[in-house]
Amino acid sequence: MERVTLRIPKQQIEEVEQLVDSGEFPNRSEAIRSAVREMINEQNDGRHEQSGKRGWAKV
């Protein structure tokens, strides 16, 4: 696995921490990996359903 450094708004990190604290994810890294997997899956599903791109919100 590779290490990636990124900047995330404080509010979003706090929300990720809440998911970890609630037991939904074992740690922040796994929560973020899960979000990336979901984004990739949605992108792939969108390509099969339509030819247009699906947009993600920019922060």
C-alpha positions as CSV (number, residue, x, y, z in Angstrom):
1,M,0.0,0.0,0.0
2,E,1.2,3.5,-0.7
3,R,1.1,6.4,1.6
4,V,-0.8,9.5,0.3
5,T,-0.8,12.9,2.0
6,L,-3.8,15.1,1.5
7,R,-5.6,18.0,3.0
8,I,-9.2,17.6,4.2
9,P,-11.3,20.3,5.8
10,K,-11.4,20.1,9.6
11,Q,-15.2,19.5,9.6
12,Q,-14.9,16.5,7.3
13,I,-12.1,15.0,9.5
14,E,-14.3,15.5,12.5
15,E,-17.1,13.6,10.8
16,V,-14.7,10.8,9.8
17,E,-13.6,10.6,13.5
18,Q,-17.2,10.3,14.5
19,L,-17.5,7.3,12.2
20,V,-14.4,5.7,13.8
21,D,-15.6,6.5,17.3
22,S,-19.0,4.9,16.6
23,G,-17.2,1.7,15.5
24,E,-18.3,1.9,11.9
25,F,-14.6,1.9,10.8
26,P,-11.5,0.8,12.8
27,N,-9.6,3.9,11.9
28,R,-9.5,7.1,9.7
29,S,-7.5,5.4,7.0
30,E,-10.0,2.6,6.5
31,A,-12.9,5.1,6.4
32,I,-11.1,7.1,3.7
33,R,-10.2,4.0,1.7
34,S,-13.8,3.0,1.9
35,A,-14.9,6.4,0.6
36,V,-12.4,6.1,-2.3
37,R,-13.6,2.6,-3.2
38,E,-17.2,3.8,-3.2
39,M,-16.3,6.8,-5.4
40,I,-14.5,4.5,-7.9
41,N,-17.4,2.0,-7.9
42,E,-19.9,4.8,-8.6
43,Q,-17.7,6.1,-11.4
44,N,-17.5,2.7,-13.0
45,D,-21.3,2.1,-12.6
46,G,-21.9,5.5,-14.2
47,R,-19.8,4.6,-17.2
48,H,-21.9,1.5,-17.8
49,E,-25.2,3.4,-17.4
50,Q,-24.4,6.5,-19.4
51,S,-21.6,8.0,-21.4
52,G,-21.5,11.3,-19.5
53,K,-19.3,12.0,-16.5
54,R,-20.5,12.0,-13.0
55,G,-19.3,14.9,-11.0
56,W,-18.0,15.1,-7.5
57,A,-18.3,18.2,-5.4
58,K,-15.2,20.3,-5.2
59,V,-14.3,21.6,-1.8
